[in-house]
Amino acid sequence: MRHPVESVLRGASGSTCRAANVVALSLVGFVVTFALYAVGVFSVSGGVVFIPSHAAVVGMLAAAAAGLARGGLVAAWTVSFGVLYGFRADHVFLGLSYRPLLGRVAIFVEPESLAVYGIEAVIVGTIPFVVARGLRYGVTSLRE
């Protein structure tokens, strides 16, 4: 039997949320968010942006989907990170186009921004995951 903390972090044992699916969903979220910011569907109104609102909403929806699929918190955080980092890619590669490409790559993978977006992913992904998991548990309890 698995420890309860492991079940919360990794998901239920019969979960449809496999690691490969989570990584694929995270990459798709990254690419879609990058593309939506690039073409102007999503935009930033200006100023200093700590948590981009459009990317946060998409990350919350993806985290909720992980909760409904009986995935774990790690899955919710991973998909949220991918979506949020899609905004970062748009900002670095398209917003800082005056810098050389190698400089933009260095900015994109700097450890500080990875840590900040990781913390944002934990914040953005936890609440919708918990709500979705609670809804799934409630619906399952009512059916029985």
Stockholm file with secondary structure:
# STOCKHOLM 1.0

chainA/1-144         MRHPVESVLRGASGSTCRAANVVALSLVGFVVTFALYAVGVFSVSGGVVFIPSHAAVVGMLAAAAAGLARGGLVAAWTVSFGVLYGFRADHVFLGLSYRPLLGRVAIFVEPESLAVYGIEAVIVGTIPFVVARGLRYGVTSLRE
#=GR chainA/1-144 SS CCCHHHHHHHBCTTCSCCHHHHHHHHHHHHHHHHHHHHHTSSCCCSSCCSSCHHHHHHHHHHHHHHHHTTBCHHHHHHHHHHHHHHHHHIIIIIITTTSCHHHHHHHHTCHHHHHHHHHHHHHHHHHHHHHHHHHHHHHHHHHC
#=GC SS_cons         CCCHHHHHHHBCTTCSCCHHHHHHHHHHHHHHHHHHHHHTSSCCCSSCCSSCHHHHHHHHHHHHHHHHTTBCHHHHHHHHHHHHHHHHHIIIIIITTTSCHHHHHHHHTCHHHHHHHHHHHHHHHHHHHHHHHHHHHHHHHHHC
//
